[in-house]
Amino acid sequence: MNDKVDLHLQSKPAIAEAQPSGGKIIAATLEIVAQLCGLLAFHRIDYCHWKSNTFLDRSASGENDLDLLVNRVDAARFTEILSSLGFKETLAPAEEELPGVRNFYGVDLTTGKWVHVHAHYQLILGNDLSKNYRLPIERAYLDSATQGDLFRVPAPEFEFAVLVLRMVLKHSTWDALLMWHGRLSPSERSELNDLAARVTSSKIGAVLPHLPGLSRDLFDLCLWSLQSGCPLRVRIEAGEKLQAALRSCARHPHWLDVALKFSRRIWRPILKRGFGYEPKSRFAGGGLFIAIVGGDGAGKTTVVDEVYRWLSGIFEVRKVHLGKPAWSWTTVAVRGILKLGTLLRLSRFEGDTYEEMSRPHGYPWFIRAVCTARDRYLTYLRARRFSSNGGLVLCDRYSLPGFMSMDGPQCETALANLPRVNGLYRFLAGREQSYYGQIKPPDLTIVLKVDPEIAVQRKAEETALSVRARSGEVWKLNWSTISAFTVDAAATREEVLSQVKALVWARL
């Protein structure tokens, strides 16, 4: 029988042979996506874009993720192709990791858009909160695929059959209905309609033997449960029977699957809205500690903010300011006591730790210098631990030997101006030096160099003498000795950001 699949929607003519969605010519295809598809075809990688092929234009333009089912025999060559195009493998948050699924991110250089590749070596599907089922039909699914103008795509009947199962597991189980997940989204409904119009009943019948435990009667029940106006009783019945049929494909027992869905449905919003906790991806190659340094007027803070904005929407990124670290509780208490001493005229006010060194300073100045060194070390320590656990740290200013004296030890120089040096002064100077000694070089140092005269123009609110002095320090050092990368900060904002982003991405 060659009748069309009846979705009880608007009447559509049956077609004998469905044209694969991969055959569409997609005008807004990103260059990196076109290159990826071209290399996959050239190297004959056994893959297909396995779902949402009704909206291939969105995948090609970077609006949707690329969900690619890949023959695990070709996994190594597939990964090499992604690497050659600059894709980086990332790790999903622990609660979202799935077996047989790897994640890669790339950047389209022309548009700056992210491209996220979900590489599926197994077909994992189910409710979004648990993804509890693996359908062992990868071989048949890939064998059905044909090459379109851009992607390889599965036969419509395979995609339609799997889509029906996905939608029932997402929207027609009793727990999904109880959590108000019972309604198909407009895009899901559109995809279901599109595929239904391109398959025939006989072709669906040929696919069903590949689906474990799924009879034609059960499939028709599942299809009926997805119709608008279907009774609630029928929907729940379809969900329960499908889960029972797929029991051998489940990753967890049914009771645990339900428990995971409800616990995540409750706790994720609480953690996000109540505590601001929103887990993001980390790089599989490990974290990176990046220092952005330069003289006054070089644009350090602007670069740090822009790179943070670029990456933080997807990845675990933290920005810190080592020049102006947050005060610890110890610093708050100590500086409060020193402030009180000044107000009571027990000690004179001596400014901050970066004051002119030509005159002698007393104990309060040395104590504040030690507090600053300790706060910088504690900030560094937290940031280093974050990067060691896979995060990305962007550091504004850094304590580097021989560079920007205001970001390094102060007390040793001040000792030379004291009329008499006692043990307490030496102790404080030693403590400060020990903190800075524990701050090790970053993984990547990017130096923004700008002509001092341009810096003076950019920092008009400060004295020209001080800006020239601080900006000129950058030009006195041989940055190659510490493997730093220099960027001409006199270039346009877009050019500077492009160079910095390229340096960061290449080393992740």
Residue pairs with C-beta under 8 A, 6 or more apart in sequence:
1 201
1 202
2 14
2 16
2 200
2 201
2 202
3 14
3 200
3 201
4 12
4 13
4 14
4 15
4 196
4 197
4 199
4 200
4 201
5 160
5 196
5 199
5 200
5 201
5 204
5 223
7 192
7 193
7 196
7 223
7 226
7 227
8 227
9 193
9 196
9 227
12 196
12 197
14 200
15 197
15 198
15 200
16 200
18 155
18 156
18 157
18 198
18 199
19 198
20 53
20 146
20 148
20 153
20 155
20 156
21 53
21 54
21 56
21 148
21 153
22 49
22 53
22 56
22 146
22 147
22 148
22 149
22 150
22 151
22 152
22 153
23 148
23 149
24 56
24 57
24 148
24 149
24 150
25 149
26 56
26 57
26 60
26 61
26 149
26 150
28 57
28 60
28 61
29 60
29 61
29 150
30 60
30 61
30 62
30 108
30 110
30 111
30 113
30 115
31 108
31 109
31 110
32 85
32 86
32 106
32 107
32 108
32 109
32 115
33 59
33 60
33 61
33 62
33 66
33 108
33 115
33 150
34 60
34 150
35 85
36 66
36 81
36 82
36 85
36 106
36 115
36 117
37 150
37 151
39 81
39 84
39 85
40 47
40 78
40 81
40 152
41 147
41 152
43 77
43 81
45 70
45 71
45 74
45 77
45 78
45 81
46 70
46 71
46 73
46 74
46 142
47 68
47 69
47 70
47 71
47 74
47 78
47 142
47 145
47 152
48 68
48 69
48 141
48 142
48 145
48 151
48 152
48 153
48 154
49 56
49 59
49 66
49 67
49 68
49 69
49 151
49 152
49 153
50 67
50 68
50 69
50 120
50 123
50 141
50 154
50 159
50 162
51 67
51 159
51 162
51 163
51 166
52 58
52 59
52 64
52 67
52 191
53 151
53 153
53 154
53 159
54 190
54 191
54 194
54 195
55 64
55 187
55 191
56 148
56 150
56 151
56 153
58 64
59 65
59 66
59 67
59 151
60 150
60 151
61 113
62 108
62 111
62 113
62 114
62 115
65 116
65 117
65 118
66 115
66 116
66 117
66 118
67 118
67 120
68 117
68 118
68 119
68 120
69 120
69 121
69 123
69 138
69 141
69 142
69 154
70 78
70 119
70 120
70 121
71 121
71 138
71 142
72 100
72 121
75 119
75 121
78 119
79 89
79 119
82 89
82 104
82 106
82 117
85 106
86 106
86 107
86 505
86 506
87 104
87 105
87 106
87 115
87 117
88 104
88 105
88 106
88 283
88 284
88 285
88 505
88 508
89 102
89 103
89 104
89 283
89 284
89 285
90 103
90 104
90 105
90 281
90 282
90 283
90 284
90 315
91 97
91 103
91 281
91 282
91 283
91 284
91 390
92 98
92 103
92 281
93 279
93 280
93 281
94 279
95 264
95 279
96 279
98 124
98 131
99 122
99 124
99 134
99 251
100 120
100 121
100 122
100 124
100 134
101 118
101 119
101 120
101 121
101 122
101 124
102 118
102 119
102 121
103 116
103 117
103 118
103 119
103 281
104 116
104 117
104 119
105 114
105 115
105 116
105 117
105 281
105 314
106 114
106 115
106 117
107 113
107 114
107 115
107 501
107 505
108 114
108 115
114 314
116 314
121 138
122 134
122 136
122 138
123 134
123 135
123 136
123 137
123 138
123 141
123 162
124 131
124 133
124 134
124 251
125 131
125 133
125 134
125 135
125 162
125 165
125 166
125 169
126 132
126 133
126 166
126 169
126 170
126 257
127 169
127 170
127 173
127 175
127 176
127 181
127 257
127 261
128 170
129 260
129 261
129 264
129 265
130 252
130 257
130 260
130 261
130 264
131 251
132 169
132 250
132 251
132 252
132 257
132 260
133 169
133 246
133 249
133 250
133 251
134 249
134 251
135 162
135 165
135 211
135 212
135 246
135 249
136 212
136 249
137 158
137 162
137 210
137 211
140 158
140 210
141 154
141 158
141 162
142 154
144 154
144 155
144 157
144 158
145 152
145 153
145 154
145 155
146 152
146 153
146 155
153 159
155 203
156 195
156 198
156 199
156 203
157 199
157 200
157 203
157 204
157 206
157 207
158 207
158 210
159 195
160 195
160 196
160 198
160 199
160 204
161 204
161 207
161 208
161 211
161 219
163 191
163 192
163 195
164 192
164 219
164 222
164 223
164 226
165 211
165 214
165 222
165 242
165 246
167 184
167 188
167 192
167 226
168 222
168 225
168 226
168 238
168 239
168 242
169 176
169 239
169 242
169 243
170 176
170 181
171 177
171 181
171 182
171 183
171 184
171 226
172 182
172 222
172 225
172 226
172 235
172 236
172 238
172 239
172 242
173 236
173 239
173 240
173 243
174 236
174 239
174 240
175 258
175 261
175 262
176 182
176 239
176 261
177 232
177 235
177 236
179 261
179 262
179 265
182 235
184 192
184 226
192 226
204 219
205 216
208 214
208 215
208 216
208 219
211 219
212 245
212 246
212 248
212 249
213 245
213 246
213 247
213 248
214 242
214 245
214 246
215 245
218 238
218 241
218 242
218 245
221 234
221 237
221 238
221 241
222 238
222 242
224 230
224 234
224 238
225 234
225 235
225 237
225 238
225 239
243 250
243 254
247 254
250 257
252 260
271 277
271 278
272 278
279 316
280 312
280 314
280 315
280 316
281 314
281 315
281 316
282 315
282 316
282 389
282 390
282 391
283 315
283 390
283 392
283 508
285 508
286 388
286 390
287 386
287 387
287 388
287 389
287 390
287 391
287 392
287 393
288 387
288 392
288 393
288 443
288 444
288 504
288 507
288 508
289 383
289 384
289 387
289 393
289 395
289 442
289 443
289 444
290 392
290 393
290 394
290 395
290 442
290 443
290 444
290 445
290 446
290 504
291 322
291 395
291 397
291 398
291 400
291 442
291 444
291 445
291 446
292 300
292 303
292 304
292 307
292 394
292 395
292 396
292 397
292 446
292 448
292 500
293 300
293 397
293 398
293 400
293 403
293 404
293 445
293 446
293 447
293 448
293 474
293 484
294 300
294 447
294 448
294 449
294 450
294 474
294 489
295 404
295 448
295 449
295 450
295 452
295 455
295 467
295 470
295 471
295 472
295 473
295 474
296 455
296 458
296 459
296 462
296 466
296 467
296 470
296 471
297 450
297 454
297 455
297 456
297 457
297 458
297 459
297 467
297 471
298 448
298 449
298 450
298 455
298 471
298 474
298 489
299 448
299 450
299 458
299 489
299 493
299 496
300 396
300 397
300 448
301 396
302 493
303 446
303 448
303 496
303 497
303 500
304 319
304 394
304 395
304 396
305 319
306 497
307 394
307 497
307 500
307 501
307 504
308 317
308 319
308 394
310 501
311 317
311 392
311 504
315 392
316 386
316 390
316 391
316 392
317 391
317 392
317 393
317 394
318 383
318 386
318 391
318 392
318 393
318 394
319 393
319 394
319 395
319 396
320 379
320 382
320 383
320 393
320 394
320 395
320 396
321 379
321 395
321 396
321 397
322 376
322 379
322 380
322 395
322 396
322 397
322 398
322 399
322 407
323 396
323 397
323 406
323 407
325 372
325 375
325 376
325 378
325 379
326 375
326 379
327 335
327 371
327 375
328 371
328 374
328 375
328 378
330 371
330 374
331 371
331 372
331 374
331 375
334 367
334 371
335 368
335 371
338 347
338 364
338 367
338 368
341 347
341 364
342 348
342 349
342 364
347 362
347 363
347 364
348 362
350 361
350 362
350 364
350 365
351 365
352 368
353 365
353 368
353 369
353 372
353 406
353 410
354 406
354 410
355 361
355 365
357 410
357 413
357 414
357 417
358 417
359 417
360 414
360 417
360 418
360 419
361 414
361 417
361 418
363 424
363 425
363 428
365 414
366 411
366 414
366 425
366 428
366 429
366 432
367 428
369 410
369 411
369 414
369 428
369 432
370 411
370 428
370 431
370 432
370 435
372 410
373 409
373 431
373 432
373 435
373 436
374 431
374 435
376 399
376 407
376 435
376 436
376 439
377 435
377 436
377 438
377 439
380 438
380 439
383 393
383 395
384 393
384 440
386 393
387 393
387 443
392 508
395 442
397 404
397 407
398 407
398 442
398 445
399 407
399 408
399 436
399 439
400 407
400 408
400 441
400 445
400 482
401 408
402 477
403 473
403 474
403 477
404 470
404 473
405 413
405 473
406 470
408 436
409 429
409 432
409 433
409 436
410 432
411 425
411 428
411 429
411 432
411 433
412 429
412 432
412 433
414 429
415 421
415 425
415 426
415 429
418 425
441 482
443 507
444 485
444 503
444 504
444 507
445 479
445 482
445 483
445 484
445 485
446 484
446 485
446 486
446 487
446 500
446 503
446 504
447 474
447 479
447 484
447 485
447 486
447 487
448 474
448 487
448 489
448 496
449 474
449 475
449 486
449 487
449 488
449 489
449 490
450 458
450 471
450 474
450 488
450 489
450 490
451 471
451 490
452 467
452 468
452 471
452 472
452 475
453 468
454 490
455 467
455 468
455 471
456 464
456 467
456 468
456 471
459 467
479 485
479 486
485 503
487 496
487 499
487 500
487 503
488 496
489 496
491 499
